Amino acid sequence: MAKVRIVNMMFYGFHGIYEYEREQGQKFFIDVEVETKDDTVAESDELKDGVDTAAIYDLVKDVVENKRYNMLEALSANIGDKLLAKYPHFKSVKARIRKPSVPISGPIDYVEAEAVRYQK
């Protein structure tokens, strides 16, 4: 198995439970960790057997920027589901999302949600 992480991707999205969040939008910071089912890529050294980080970035960007979610958990799970559907040689995908501007009446850095999805 191989694990590949893409850390701290930044996208502008319109996610949240409040209407103003879905209208004004904000930055979201996303980490994705992919684990392959086996070590085929170590022997083949072929992109088709490994993790195409540029393609993952593009897929995550599309999900974050072109659909609106109320809950970060749903956004995170959807990213994982789409990656697993596109890449059957992935064993699992972990997507972690940080939202720095949240309607909480106290000092915080961000709210973070994480979902782990497994290939069926």
N, C-alpha and C positions, 0 to 999 in steps of 0.2 A: 504494500500500500504506500501511496505517497500522499502527503498533505501539502496543500498550497494555500497561503493566506494572502489576501489583498486587504490592506489595512488603510483605514481613514479616507476612503473615497468620499468626496463631497459633491452633493447634488442639491439643487433647489427644488423643493416639492411643496405640495399643498395638502398636507395631512394633519388631521386633528379632529377632535370631537366638536370644537366650536367653529361656527360659521366664519368668523374672522380669520381663523387659522387656515381654512380651506380657500379663502379669498386672497389673503395677503401672502401666504406662503413663507417659507424660511429655509435655511440650510439644514440639511441632514447629513450626518457622518456615518458611513457604513463600512463594516468589516465583513468579509466573506471568507470562510474557510471551507475548502473542498477536500474530501478524502476519496481517493480512487479505490476501486474494488480489489485491485491487485497491483503487481509491480511490472506489468507489461511494458510500460513506458521505459523502465530501466533497461530492458533488453532491446526494445525497438528503437528508442530515441526518436520517436515520431510524435508529432503534435496531436494526431488523432487519438493516441493512447494516453495522452497526458492532460494537462490543464491549460487551455488557451486563455490567459489572463486578460488579454485585450477583448476577446469575445465576451468574457464574463462581465467585464466593466461595461460594455455596451448593453448587455441584457439588463444589468442592474439599473443603469441609467434610464433605459426605456421604462422599466417598471416604476421607478421612483418619480419620473418626470411626466409620465403620460396617464397615470391613473391616480385617483384620490382615495385615501384610506382614512377611516376614522381612528383606527387603532394601529399602533406601531407593531403589535404582535401579528396582525393580519398582513401588513406590508412585509415583515420579515419572513413569515411563512410562505407568502406568495413568491418571493425571490427564490427561496429554496426549492419550491415546487417547480418553478419554471426551469431552473438549472438542471434539476434531476430529469425532467421531461426531455430536455435537449441533449443531455449527455448520459446515456445509459451506463457508461462505465464508471460513473461516480457512485460511490457507496453512500456518502452523506454530504450534506451541505449545512453549515452553520452560518446564519446571517445575524449580525448584531447591528442595531441602529441606535444612534445617539441623536437626541433632539435637545438642543441647548435652550431654546426659548419655550418654556412651558408656563401655563397659568397656575403657578404655585406661589403662594404668598410667603416666600422665604428664600434665602440665598442658596442656590444649588448650581453646580456646573452644568448638568444635563440629566435627562431621563434616558434610560437605556432599556431596550427590549431585545430579546434574543430568541430565535427559534432554530431548532435543529430538525432537519427533515432527512429521512432515510429512503433509499431506493427500495421499491417493493419487488 
